[in-house]
């Protein structure tokens, strides 16, 4: 896992926050909301891959 995942999540969060504020200032609140949702989905997919890896590691650890 490592620090790389944390930096990628932070970078996506910063980009989504900047895009969200820019889009809301221009009056495109619906597009800003969709940008936020897409950013959240991307982060959840990244984290879910790591959770699957964790479960596979625990499963292989306790197999006989």
PDB file as gemmi writes it, atoms N, CA and C in Angstrom:
CRYST1    1.000    1.000    1.000  90.00  90.00  90.00 P 1                      
ATOM      1  N   UNK A   1       0.858  -1.173   0.000  1.00  0.00           N  
ATOM      2  CA  UNK A   1       0.000   0.000   0.000  1.00  0.00           C  
ATOM      3  C   UNK A   1       0.900   1.230   0.000  1.00  0.00           C  
ATOM      4  N   UNK A   2       1.295   1.723   1.098  1.00  0.00           N  
ATOM      5  CA  UNK A   2       2.269   2.793   1.141  1.00  0.00           C  
ATOM      6  C   UNK A   2       1.693   4.192   1.097  1.00  0.00           C  
ATOM      7  N   UNK A   3       2.619   5.120   1.078  1.00  0.00           N  
ATOM      8  CA  UNK A   3       2.279   6.531   1.109  1.00  0.00           C  
ATOM      9  C   UNK A   3       1.797   6.999  -0.262  1.00  0.00           C  
ATOM     10  N   UNK A   4       2.162   6.262  -1.312  1.00  0.00           N  
ATOM     11  CA  UNK A   4       1.786   6.632  -2.667  1.00  0.00           C  
ATOM     12  C   UNK A   4       0.269   6.731  -2.829  1.00  0.00           C  
ATOM     13  N   UNK A   5      -0.449   5.810  -2.234  1.00  0.00           N  
ATOM     14  CA  UNK A   5      -1.917   5.824  -2.307  1.00  0.00           C  
ATOM     15  C   UNK A   5      -2.487   7.062  -1.623  1.00  0.00           C  
ATOM     16  N   UNK A   6      -1.926   7.435  -0.500  1.00  0.00           N  
ATOM     17  CA  UNK A   6      -2.397   8.617   0.227  1.00  0.00           C  
ATOM     18  C   UNK A   6      -2.162   9.881  -0.593  1.00  0.00           C  
ATOM     19  N   UNK A   7      -1.000   9.959  -1.247  1.00  0.00           N  
ATOM     20  CA  UNK A   7      -0.713  11.131  -2.080  1.00  0.00           C  
ATOM     21  C   UNK A   7      -1.639  11.191  -3.300  1.00  0.00           C  
ATOM     22  N   UNK A   8      -1.941  10.028  -3.892  1.00  0.00           N  
ATOM     23  CA  UNK A   8      -2.855  10.023  -5.037  1.00  0.00           C  
ATOM     24  C   UNK A   8      -4.254  10.457  -4.624  1.00  0.00           C  
ATOM     25  N   UNK A   9      -4.721   9.997  -3.472  1.00  0.00           N  
ATOM     26  CA  UNK A   9      -6.043  10.392  -2.981  1.00  0.00           C  
ATOM     27  C   UNK A   9      -6.075  11.885  -2.681  1.00  0.00           C  
ATOM     28  N   UNK A  10      -5.013  12.391  -2.074  1.00  0.00           N  
ATOM     29  CA  UNK A  10      -4.949  13.824  -1.773  1.00  0.00           C  
ATOM     30  C   UNK A  10      -4.926  14.656  -3.049  1.00  0.00           C  
ATOM     31  N   UNK A  11      -4.190  14.202  -4.053  1.00  0.00           N  
ATOM     32  CA  UNK A  11      -4.119  14.941  -5.313  1.00  0.00           C  
ATOM     33  C   UNK A  11      -5.475  14.978  -6.008  1.00  0.00           C  
ATOM     34  N   UNK A  12      -6.169  13.860  -6.013  1.00  0.00           N  
ATOM     35  CA  UNK A  12      -7.503  13.831  -6.611  1.00  0.00           C  
ATOM     36  C   UNK A  12      -8.450  14.731  -5.835  1.00  0.00           C  
ATOM     37  N   UNK A  13      -8.354  14.721  -4.515  1.00  0.00           N  
ATOM     38  CA  UNK A  13      -9.195  15.577  -3.692  1.00  0.00           C  
ATOM     39  C   UNK A  13      -8.954  17.057  -3.957  1.00  0.00           C  
ATOM     40  N   UNK A  14      -7.695  17.436  -4.098  1.00  0.00           N  
ATOM     41  CA  UNK A  14      -7.374  18.835  -4.378  1.00  0.00           C  
ATOM     42  C   UNK A  14      -7.897  19.242  -5.755  1.00  0.00           C  
ATOM     43  N   UNK A  15      -7.693  18.387  -6.756  1.00  0.00           N  
ATOM     44  CA  UNK A  15      -8.182  18.699  -8.098  1.00  0.00           C  
ATOM     45  C   UNK A  15      -9.705  18.822  -8.139  1.00  0.00           C  
ATOM     46  N   UNK A  16     -10.389  17.925  -7.459  1.00  0.00           N  
ATOM     47  CA  UNK A  16     -11.849  17.976  -7.430  1.00  0.00           C  
ATOM     48  C   UNK A  16     -12.327  19.233  -6.710  1.00  0.00           C  
ATOM     49  N   UNK A  17     -11.648  19.606  -5.634  1.00  0.00           N  
ATOM     50  CA  UNK A  17     -12.040  20.819  -4.906  1.00  0.00           C  
ATOM     51  C   UNK A  17     -11.857  22.069  -5.752  1.00  0.00           C  
ATOM     52  N   UNK A  18     -10.758  22.136  -6.485  1.00  0.00           N  
ATOM     53  CA  UNK A  18     -10.515  23.291  -7.360  1.00  0.00           C  
ATOM     54  C   UNK A  18     -11.552  23.345  -8.475  1.00  0.00           C  
ATOM     55  N   UNK A  19     -11.784  22.191  -9.133  1.00  0.00           N  
ATOM     56  CA  UNK A  19     -12.796  22.157 -10.193  1.00  0.00           C  
ATOM     57  C   UNK A  19     -14.175  22.502  -9.664  1.00  0.00           C  
ATOM     58  N   UNK A  20     -14.488  22.015  -8.492  1.00  0.00           N  
ATOM     59  CA  UNK A  20     -15.797  22.275  -7.898  1.00  0.00           C  
ATOM     60  C   UNK A  20     -15.990  23.765  -7.645  1.00  0.00           C  
ATOM     61  N   UNK A  21     -14.992  24.411  -7.076  1.00  0.00           N  
ATOM     62  CA  UNK A  21     -15.134  25.841  -6.793  1.00  0.00           C  
ATOM     63  C   UNK A  21     -15.205  26.667  -8.080  1.00  0.00           C  
ATOM     64  N   UNK A  22     -14.408  26.299  -9.085  1.00  0.00           N  
ATOM     65  CA  UNK A  22     -14.460  27.018 -10.357  1.00  0.00           C  
ATOM     66  C   UNK A  22     -15.813  26.859 -11.048  1.00  0.00           C  
ATOM     67  N   UNK A  23     -16.333  25.647 -11.043  1.00  0.00           N  
ATOM     68  CA  UNK A  23     -17.612  25.404 -11.700  1.00  0.00           C  
ATOM     69  C   UNK A  23     -18.769  26.079 -10.963  1.00  0.00           C  
ATOM     70  N   UNK A  24     -18.711  26.112  -9.636  1.00  0.00           N  
ATOM     71  CA  UNK A  24     -19.774  26.783  -8.886  1.00  0.00           C  
ATOM     72  C   UNK A  24     -19.736  28.294  -9.087  1.00  0.00           C  
ATOM     73  N   UNK A  25     -18.549  28.859  -9.249  1.00  0.00           N  
ATOM     74  CA  UNK A  25     -18.454  30.301  -9.485  1.00  0.00           C  
ATOM     75  C   UNK A  25     -18.996  30.693 -10.852  1.00  0.00           C  
ATOM     76  N   UNK A  26     -18.907  29.768 -11.818  1.00  0.00           N  
ATOM     77  CA  UNK A  26     -19.432  30.066 -13.148  1.00  0.00           C  
ATOM     78  C   UNK A  26     -20.914  29.740 -13.267  1.00  0.00           C  
ATOM     79  N   UNK A  27     -21.510  29.217 -12.209  1.00  0.00           N  
ATOM     80  CA  UNK A  27     -22.941  28.945 -12.212  1.00  0.00           C  
ATOM     81  C   UNK A  27     -23.318  27.559 -12.688  1.00  0.00           C  
ATOM     82  N   UNK A  28     -22.390  26.671 -12.807  1.00  0.00           N  
ATOM     83  CA  UNK A  28     -22.657  25.302 -13.256  1.00  0.00           C  
ATOM     84  C   UNK A  28     -22.636  24.357 -12.052  1.00  0.00           C  
ATOM     85  N   UNK A  29     -23.633  24.488 -11.218  1.00  0.00           N  
ATOM     86  CA  UNK A  29     -23.662  23.704  -9.978  1.00  0.00           C  
ATOM     87  C   UNK A  29     -23.891  22.225 -10.244  1.00  0.00           C  
ATOM     88  N   UNK A  30     -24.662  21.892 -11.291  1.00  0.00           N  
ATOM     89  CA  UNK A  30     -24.915  20.483 -11.591  1.00  0.00           C  
ATOM     90  C   UNK A  30     -23.643  19.778 -12.041  1.00  0.00           C  
ATOM     91  N   UNK A  31     -22.858  20.464 -12.870  1.00  0.00           N  
ATOM     92  CA  UNK A  31     -21.596  19.882 -13.336  1.00  0.00           C  
ATOM     93  C   UNK A  31     -20.608  19.777 -12.176  1.00  0.00           C  
ATOM     94  N   UNK A  32     -20.637  20.739 -11.273  1.00  0.00           N  
ATOM     95  CA  UNK A  32     -19.763  20.691 -10.101  1.00  0.00           C  
ATOM     96  C   UNK A  32     -20.119  19.497  -9.223  1.00  0.00           C  
ATOM     97  N   UNK A  33     -21.401  19.238  -9.069  1.00  0.00           N  
ATOM     98  CA  UNK A  33     -21.828  18.086  -8.282  1.00  0.00           C  
ATOM     99  C   UNK A  33     -21.393  16.781  -8.940  1.00  0.00           C  
ATOM    100  N   UNK A  34     -21.535  16.705 -10.253  1.00  0.00           N  
ATOM    101  CA  UNK A  34     -21.116  15.492 -10.961  1.00  0.00           C  
ATOM    102  C   UNK A  34     -19.602  15.293 -10.864  1.00  0.00           C  
ATOM    103  N   UNK A  35     -18.848  16.367 -10.898  1.00  0.00           N  
ATOM    104  CA  UNK A  35     -17.395  16.271 -10.745  1.00  0.00           C  
ATOM    105  C   UNK A  35     -17.033  15.722  -9.369  1.00  0.00           C  
ATOM    106  N   UNK A  36     -17.728  16.185  -8.357  1.00  0.00           N  
ATOM    107  CA  UNK A  36     -17.487  15.697  -7.002  1.00  0.00           C  
ATOM    108  C   UNK A  36     -17.826  14.213  -6.882  1.00  0.00           C  
ATOM    109  N   UNK A  37     -18.943  13.816  -7.462  1.00  0.00           N  
ATOM    110  CA  UNK A  37     -19.357  12.408  -7.398  1.00  0.00           C  
ATOM    111  C   UNK A  37     -18.366  11.523  -8.148  1.00  0.00           C  
ATOM    112  N   UNK A  38     -17.917  11.964  -9.313  1.00  0.00           N  
ATOM    113  CA  UNK A  38     -16.951  11.177 -10.082  1.00  0.00           C  
ATOM    114  C   UNK A  38     -15.630  11.045  -9.324  1.00  0.00           C  
ATOM    115  N   UNK A  39     -15.182  12.119  -8.682  1.00  0.00           N  
ATOM    116  CA  UNK A  39     -13.969  12.053  -7.872  1.00  0.00           C  
ATOM    117  C   UNK A  39     -14.111  11.078  -6.710  1.00  0.00           C  
ATOM    118  N   UNK A  40     -15.271  11.091  -6.089  1.00  0.00           N  
ATOM    119  CA  UNK A  40     -15.530  10.164  -4.985  1.00  0.00           C  
ATOM    120  C   UNK A  40     -15.523   8.719  -5.461  1.00  0.00           C  
ATOM    121  N   UNK A  41     -16.123   8.463  -6.611  1.00  0.00           N  
ATOM    122  CA  UNK A  41     -16.156   7.101  -7.154  1.00  0.00           C  
ATOM    123  C   UNK A  41     -14.746   6.627  -7.490  1.00  0.00           C  
ATOM    124  N   UNK A  42     -13.928   7.491  -8.067  1.00  0.00           N  
ATOM    125  CA  UNK A  42     -12.549   7.115  -8.400  1.00  0.00           C  
ATOM    126  C   UNK A  42     -11.777   6.752  -7.137  1.00  0.00           C  
ATOM    127  N   UNK A  43     -11.935   7.545  -6.096  1.00  0.00           N  
ATOM    128  CA  UNK A  43     -11.233   7.259  -4.840  1.00  0.00           C  
ATOM    129  C   UNK A  43     -11.744   5.972  -4.207  1.00  0.00           C  
ATOM    130  N   UNK A  44     -13.053   5.746  -4.256  1.00  0.00           N  
ATOM    131  CA  UNK A  44     -13.597   4.507  -3.695  1.00  0.00           C  
ATOM    132  C   UNK A  44     -13.098   3.285  -4.453  1.00  0.00           C  
ATOM    133  N   UNK A  45     -12.953   3.376  -5.761  1.00  0.00           N  
ATOM    134  CA  UNK A  45     -12.405   2.261  -6.534  1.00  0.00           C  
ATOM    135  C   UNK A  45     -10.953   1.993  -6.163  1.00  0.00           C  
ATOM    136  N   UNK A  46     -10.177   3.046  -5.959  1.00  0.00           N  
ATOM    137  CA  UNK A  46      -8.783   2.868  -5.562  1.00  0.00           C  
ATOM    138  C   UNK A  46      -8.679   2.200  -4.193  1.00  0.00           C  
ATOM    139  N   UNK A  47      -9.506   2.635  -3.277  1.00  0.00           N  
ATOM    140  CA  UNK A  47      -9.465   2.075  -1.923  1.00  0.00           C  
ATOM    141  C   UNK A  47      -9.999   0.648  -1.915  1.00  0.00           C  
ATOM    142  N   UNK A  48     -11.019   0.371  -2.737  1.00  0.00           N  
ATOM    143  CA  UNK A  48     -11.583  -0.982  -2.750  1.00  0.00           C  
ATOM    144  C   UNK A  48     -10.574  -2.000  -3.260  1.00  0.00           C  
ATOM    145  N   UNK A  49      -9.721  -1.614  -4.210  1.00  0.00           N  
ATOM    146  CA  UNK A  49      -8.672  -2.525  -4.677  1.00  0.00           C  
ATOM    147  C   UNK A  49      -7.722  -2.879  -3.543  1.00  0.00           C  
ATOM    148  N   UNK A  50      -7.392  -1.901  -2.723  1.00  0.00           N  
ATOM    149  CA  UNK A  50      -6.495  -2.159  -1.600  1.00  0.00           C  
ATOM    150  C   UNK A  50      -7.170  -3.028  -0.533  1.00  0.00           C  
ATOM    151  N   UNK A  51      -8.468  -2.854  -0.347  1.00  0.00           N  
ATOM    152  CA  UNK A  51      -9.193  -3.686   0.623  1.00  0.00           C  
ATOM    153  C   UNK A  51      -9.237  -5.134   0.149  1.00  0.00           C  
ATOM    154  N   UNK A  52      -9.437  -5.339  -1.158  1.00  0.00           N  
ATOM    155  CA  UNK A  52      -9.411  -6.697  -1.711  1.00  0.00           C  
ATOM    156  C   UNK A  52      -8.043  -7.322  -1.499  1.00  0.00           C  
ATOM    157  N   UNK A  53      -6.981  -6.558  -1.722  1.00  0.00           N  
ATOM    158  CA  UNK A  53      -5.633  -7.073  -1.483  1.00  0.00           C  
ATOM    159  C   UNK A  53      -5.426  -7.437  -0.013  1.00  0.00           C  
ATOM    160  N   UNK A  54      -5.967  -6.634   0.885  1.00  0.00           N  
ATOM    161  CA  UNK A  54      -5.861  -6.925   2.315  1.00  0.00           C  
ATOM    162  C   UNK A  54      -6.575  -8.228   2.661  1.00  0.00           C  
ATOM    163  N   UNK A  55      -7.789  -8.413   2.151  1.00  0.00           N  
ATOM    164  CA  UNK A  55      -8.531  -9.637   2.437  1.00  0.00           C  
ATOM    165  C   UNK A  55      -7.833 -10.860   1.857  1.00  0.00           C  
ATOM    166  N   UNK A  56      -7.249 -10.731   0.670  1.00  0.00           N  
ATOM    167  CA  UNK A  56      -6.522 -11.857   0.087  1.00  0.00           C  
ATOM    168  C   UNK A  56      -5.290 -12.193   0.909  1.00  0.00           C  
ATOM    169  N   UNK A  57      -4.629 -11.204   1.433  1.00  0.00           N  
ATOM    170  CA  UNK A  57      -3.453 -11.445   2.277  1.00  0.00           C  
ATOM    171  C   UNK A  57      -3.841 -12.141   3.573  1.00  0.00           C  
ATOM    172  N   UNK A  58      -4.925 -11.692   4.197  1.00  0.00           N  
ATOM    173  CA  UNK A  58      -5.390 -12.319   5.442  1.00  0.00           C  
ATOM    174  C   UNK A  58      -5.856 -13.743   5.160  1.00  0.00           C  
ATOM    175  N   UNK A  59      -6.526 -13.945   4.044  1.00  0.00           N  
ATOM    176  CA  UNK A  59      -7.000 -15.286   3.674  1.00  0.00           C  
ATOM    177  C   UNK A  59      -5.820 -16.232   3.464  1.00  0.00           C  
ATOM    178  N   UNK A  60      -4.792 -15.783   2.771  1.00  0.00           N  
ATOM    179  CA  UNK A  60      -3.645 -16.637   2.535  1.00  0.00           C  
ATOM    180  C   UNK A  60      -2.840 -16.865   3.813  1.00  0.00           C  
ATOM    181  N   UNK A  61      -2.908 -15.929   4.742  1.00  0.00           N  
ATOM    182  CA  UNK A  61      -2.182 -16.082   5.998  1.00  0.00           C  
ATOM    183  C   UNK A  61      -2.777 -17.183   6.867  1.00  0.00           C  
ATOM    184  N   UNK A  62      -4.110 -17.323   6.845  1.00  0.00           N  
ATOM    185  CA  UNK A  62      -4.761 -18.276   7.721  1.00  0.00           C  
ATOM    186  C   UNK A  62      -5.121 -19.589   7.046  1.00  0.00           C  
ATOM    187  N   UNK A  63      -4.693 -19.794   5.804  1.00  0.00           N  
ATOM    188  CA  UNK A  63      -4.919 -21.095   5.164  1.00  0.00           C  
ATOM    189  C   UNK A  63      -3.903 -22.096   5.667  1.00  0.00           C  
ATOM    190  N   UNK A  64      -4.341 -23.353   5.702  1.00  0.00           N  
ATOM    191  CA  UNK A  64      -3.450 -24.405   6.187  1.00  0.00           C  
ATOM    192  C   UNK A  64      -2.873 -25.189   5.050  1.00  0.00           C  
TER     193      UNK A  64                                                      
END                                                                             
